[in-house]
């Protein structure tokens, strides 16, 4: 199954740093979304990668991290 992991940050800098780290760790850009209006980073990953993604996002002090099943086509 595939998950959408979303992290909400209190600042654009924290969100940007999390996004940049995901890219540097090799996550494909087409599976990453950075919403600059809400300072949210979303990542679409298989279940097996979810813990690693949550760890990376957590390093940047998010206000919250949520995971839910991916509903895309």
OpenMM code with the backbone's topology and positions (N, CA, C; nanometers):
from openmm import Vec3, app, unit

residues = "UNK UNK UNK UNK UNK UNK UNK UNK UNK UNK UNK UNK UNK UNK UNK UNK UNK UNK UNK UNK UNK UNK UNK UNK UNK UNK UNK UNK UNK UNK UNK UNK UNK UNK UNK UNK UNK UNK UNK UNK UNK UNK UNK UNK UNK UNK UNK UNK UNK UNK UNK UNK UNK UNK UNK UNK UNK UNK UNK UNK UNK UNK UNK UNK UNK UNK UNK UNK UNK UNK UNK UNK UNK".split()
positions = [
    Vec3(0.0838, -0.1173, 0.0000),
    Vec3(0.0000, 0.0000, 0.0000),
    Vec3(0.0887, 0.1242, 0.0000),
    Vec3(0.0356, 0.2324, -0.0491),
    Vec3(0.1090, 0.3576, -0.0568),
    Vec3(0.0487, 0.4583, 0.0395),
    Vec3(0.1361, 0.5371, 0.1024),
    Vec3(0.0934, 0.6362, 0.2008),
    Vec3(0.1294, 0.7768, 0.1552),
    Vec3(0.0494, 0.8737, 0.1977),
    Vec3(0.0850, 1.0141, 0.1859),
    Vec3(0.1209, 1.0611, 0.3257),
    Vec3(0.2448, 1.1008, 0.3440),
    Vec3(0.2910, 1.1518, 0.4727),
    Vec3(0.3010, 1.3030, 0.4597),
    Vec3(0.2337, 1.3741, 0.5494),
    Vec3(0.2305, 1.5202, 0.5459),
    Vec3(0.2869, 1.5749, 0.6754),
    Vec3(0.3799, 1.6691, 0.6627),
    Vec3(0.4358, 1.7376, 0.7794),
    Vec3(0.4052, 1.8862, 0.7667),
    Vec3(0.3506, 1.9435, 0.8737),
    Vec3(0.3195, 2.0864, 0.8786),
    Vec3(0.4239, 2.1551, 0.9656),
    Vec3(0.4810, 2.2625, 0.9141),
    Vec3(0.5870, 2.3354, 0.9838),
    Vec3(0.5427, 2.4770, 1.0170),
    Vec3(0.6014, 2.5322, 1.1218),
    Vec3(0.5693, 2.6676, 1.1641),
    Vec3(0.6434, 2.7746, 1.0862),
    Vec3(0.7385, 2.7325, 1.0038),
    Vec3(0.8120, 2.8308, 0.9235),
    Vec3(0.8472, 2.7716, 0.7872),
    Vec3(0.8630, 2.8604, 0.6919),
    Vec3(0.9001, 2.8184, 0.5564),
    Vec3(1.0407, 2.7599, 0.5545),
    Vec3(1.1299, 2.8101, 0.6392),
    Vec3(1.2671, 2.7591, 0.6427),
    Vec3(1.2712, 2.6122, 0.6842),
    Vec3(1.1960, 2.5769, 0.7880),
    Vec3(1.1927, 2.4376, 0.8330),
    Vec3(1.1369, 2.3470, 0.7243),
    Vec3(1.0294, 2.3910, 0.6602),
    Vec3(0.9690, 2.3113, 0.5532),
    Vec3(1.0650, 2.2954, 0.4363),
    Vec3(1.1308, 2.4028, 0.4006),
    Vec3(1.2261, 2.3989, 0.2893),
    Vec3(1.3433, 2.3064, 0.3201),
    Vec3(1.3931, 2.3119, 0.4419),
    Vec3(1.5039, 2.2241, 0.4812),
    Vec3(1.4629, 2.0772, 0.4772),
    Vec3(1.3412, 2.0469, 0.5228),
    Vec3(1.2920, 1.9092, 0.5184),
    Vec3(1.2805, 1.8612, 0.3737),
    Vec3(1.2236, 1.9451, 0.2882),
    Vec3(1.2089, 1.9126, 0.1459),
    Vec3(1.3460, 1.8866, 0.0828),
    Vec3(1.4418, 1.9754, 0.1106),
    Vec3(1.5762, 1.9604, 0.0547),
    Vec3(1.6438, 1.8321, 0.1030),
    Vec3(1.6225, 1.7962, 0.2305),
    Vec3(1.6839, 1.6737, 0.2814),
    Vec3(1.6248, 1.5506, 0.2137),
    Vec3(1.4938, 1.5507, 0.1910),
    Vec3(1.4313, 1.4382, 0.1218),
    Vec3(1.4909, 1.4204, -0.0178),
    Vec3(1.5129, 1.5309, -0.0873),
    Vec3(1.5733, 1.5241, -0.2206),
    Vec3(1.7159, 1.4704, -0.2109),
    Vec3(1.7920, 1.5199, -0.1137),
    Vec3(1.9303, 1.4743, -0.1004),
    Vec3(1.9389, 1.3267, -0.0603),
    Vec3(1.8332, 1.2744, 0.0035),
    Vec3(1.8293, 1.1325, 0.0405),
    Vec3(1.7835, 1.0443, -0.0756),
    Vec3(1.7498, 1.1064, -0.1885),
    Vec3(1.7174, 1.0285, -0.3078),
    Vec3(1.5701, 1.0083, -0.3366),
    Vec3(1.4830, 1.0746, -0.2620),
    Vec3(1.3399, 1.0623, -0.2909),
    Vec3(1.3087, 1.1396, -0.4192),
    Vec3(1.2344, 1.0789, -0.5104),
    Vec3(1.2073, 1.1443, -0.6392),
    Vec3(1.1186, 1.2684, -0.6240),
    Vec3(1.1558, 1.3730, -0.6942),
    Vec3(1.0819, 1.4999, -0.6867),
    Vec3(0.9347, 1.4840, -0.7228),
    Vec3(0.9047, 1.3903, -0.8115),
    Vec3(0.7642, 1.3741, -0.8517),
    Vec3(0.6782, 1.3137, -0.7408),
    Vec3(0.7423, 1.2666, -0.6331),
    Vec3(0.6693, 1.2121, -0.5180),
    Vec3(0.6704, 1.3086, -0.3984),
    Vec3(0.7297, 1.4267, -0.4180),
    Vec3(0.7403, 1.5275, -0.3123),
    Vec3(0.6612, 1.6513, -0.3502),
    Vec3(0.5964, 1.7107, -0.2520),
    Vec3(0.5193, 1.8334, -0.2736),
    Vec3(0.5480, 1.9295, -0.1593),
    Vec3(0.5816, 2.0535, -0.1944),
    Vec3(0.6108, 2.1563, -0.0946),
    Vec3(0.5102, 2.2682, -0.1152),
    Vec3(0.4168, 2.2809, -0.0233),
    Vec3(0.3149, 2.3863, -0.0298),
    Vec3(0.3671, 2.5070, 0.0472),
    Vec3(0.4112, 2.6077, -0.0254),
    Vec3(0.4725, 2.7252, 0.0364),
    Vec3(0.3710, 2.8138, 0.1074),
    Vec3(0.2441, 2.8025, 0.0728),
    Vec3(0.1408, 2.8823, 0.1400),
    Vec3(0.1128, 2.8306, 0.2811),
    Vec3(0.1192, 2.6980, 0.2990),
    Vec3(0.0862, 2.6388, 0.4292),
    Vec3(0.2082, 2.5813, 0.5011),
    Vec3(0.3256, 2.5894, 0.4376),
    Vec3(0.4490, 2.5319, 0.4935),
    Vec3(0.4331, 2.3831, 0.5223),
    Vec3(0.3737, 2.3125, 0.4273),
    Vec3(0.3570, 2.1674, 0.4390),
    Vec3(0.4422, 2.0956, 0.3352),
    Vec3(0.4980, 1.9841, 0.3772),
    Vec3(0.5715, 1.8961, 0.2868),
    Vec3(0.4956, 1.7642, 0.2835),
    Vec3(0.4627, 1.7186, 0.1619),
    Vec3(0.3916, 1.5918, 0.1446),
    Vec3(0.4800, 1.4975, 0.0645),
    Vec3(0.4781, 1.3710, 0.1068),
    Vec3(0.5599, 1.2702, 0.0421),
    Vec3(0.4727, 1.1476, 0.0160),
    Vec3(0.4762, 1.0965, -0.1060),
    Vec3(0.4036, 0.9744, -0.1406),
    Vec3(0.5052, 0.8608, -0.1420),
    Vec3(0.4840, 0.7644, -0.0511),
    Vec3(0.5808, 0.6554, -0.0343),
    Vec3(0.5107, 0.5224, -0.0097),
    Vec3(0.5800, 0.4120, -0.0407),
    Vec3(0.5261, 0.2815, -0.0016),
    Vec3(0.5339, 0.2671, 0.1505),
    Vec3(0.4507, 0.1797, 0.2044),
    Vec3(0.4487, 0.1572, 0.3497),
    Vec3(0.5875, 0.1327, 0.4072),
    Vec3(0.6702, 0.0609, 0.3338),
    Vec3(0.8024, 0.0247, 0.3853),
    Vec3(0.8935, 0.1453, 0.4060),
    Vec3(0.8712, 0.2541, 0.3337),
    Vec3(0.9535, 0.3745, 0.3465),
    Vec3(0.8961, 0.4765, 0.4436),
    Vec3(0.7746, 0.4549, 0.4903),
    Vec3(0.7084, 0.5525, 0.5765),
    Vec3(0.7889, 0.5877, 0.7023),
    Vec3(0.8416, 0.4891, 0.7779),
    Vec3(0.9165, 0.5253, 0.8988),
    Vec3(1.0378, 0.6149, 0.8703),
    Vec3(1.1101, 0.5860, 0.7626),
    Vec3(1.2273, 0.6666, 0.7279),
    Vec3(1.1864, 0.8096, 0.6920),
    Vec3(1.0789, 0.8238, 0.6152),
    Vec3(1.0313, 0.9568, 0.5775),
    Vec3(0.9876, 1.0350, 0.7015),
    Vec3(0.9168, 0.9692, 0.7909),
    Vec3(0.8729, 1.0371, 0.9130),
    Vec3(0.9918, 1.0795, 0.9985),
    Vec3(1.0963, 0.9984, 0.9997),
    Vec3(1.2172, 1.0355, 1.0738),
    Vec3(1.2826, 1.1598, 1.0131),
    Vec3(1.2953, 1.1618, 0.8819),
    Vec3(1.3560, 1.2771, 0.8142),
    Vec3(1.2725, 1.4026, 0.8390),
    Vec3(1.1420, 1.3925, 0.8208),
    Vec3(1.0558, 1.5086, 0.8426),
    Vec3(1.0631, 1.5549, 0.9879),
    Vec3(1.0720, 1.4607, 1.0807),
    Vec3(1.0764, 1.4936, 1.2227),
    Vec3(1.2025, 1.5667, 1.2651),
    Vec3(1.3099, 1.5500, 1.1912),
    Vec3(1.4358, 1.6189, 1.2232),
    Vec3(1.4224, 1.7709, 1.2138),
    Vec3(1.3217, 1.8163, 1.1436),
    Vec3(1.3070, 1.9596, 1.1173),
    Vec3(1.1964, 2.0240, 1.2008),
    Vec3(1.1606, 1.9583, 1.3095),
    Vec3(1.0683, 2.0104, 1.4102),
    Vec3(0.9315, 2.0515, 1.3536),
    Vec3(0.8589, 1.9561, 1.2965),
    Vec3(0.7247, 1.9895, 1.2454),
    Vec3(0.6266, 2.0104, 1.3594),
    Vec3(0.5218, 2.0841, 1.3313),
    Vec3(0.4129, 2.0999, 1.4276),
    Vec3(0.3337, 1.9701, 1.4371),
    Vec3(0.3215, 1.8998, 1.3240),
    Vec3(0.2568, 1.7686, 1.3238),
    Vec3(0.2952, 1.6913, 1.1992),
    Vec3(0.2870, 1.5590, 1.2104),
    Vec3(0.3081, 1.4682, 1.0969),
    Vec3(0.1875, 1.3754, 1.0914),
    Vec3(0.1280, 1.3670, 0.9737),
    Vec3(0.0119, 1.2798, 0.9530),
    Vec3(0.0407, 1.1860, 0.8359),
    Vec3(-0.0097, 1.0641, 0.8451),
    Vec3(0.0008, 0.9686, 0.7344),
    Vec3(-0.1378, 0.9144, 0.7061),
    Vec3(-0.1681, 0.8991, 0.5774),
    Vec3(-0.2963, 0.8412, 0.5375),
    Vec3(-0.2752, 0.7690, 0.4055),
    Vec3(-0.3619, 0.6744, 0.3744),
    Vec3(-0.3489, 0.6031, 0.2478),
    Vec3(-0.3558, 0.6998, 0.1287),
    Vec3(-0.2683, 0.6766, 0.0322),
    Vec3(-0.2646, 0.7578, -0.0891),
    Vec3(-0.3873, 0.7281, -0.1736),
    Vec3(-0.4531, 0.8323, -0.2188),
    Vec3(-0.5780, 0.8165, -0.2948),
    Vec3(-0.5633, 0.8558, -0.4410),
    Vec3(-0.4420, 0.8598, -0.4912),
    Vec3(-0.4194, 0.8993, -0.6304),
    Vec3(-0.4469, 0.7873, -0.7273),
    Vec3(-0.4408, 0.8233, -0.8533),
    Vec3(-0.4671, 0.7249, -0.9595),
    Vec3(-0.3475, 0.6411, -0.9883),
] * unit.nanometer
topology = app.Topology()
chain = topology.addChain("A")
for resn in residues:
    res = topology.addResidue(resn, chain)
    for name in ("N", "CA", "C"):
        topology.addAtom(name, app.Element.getBySymbol(name[0]), res)
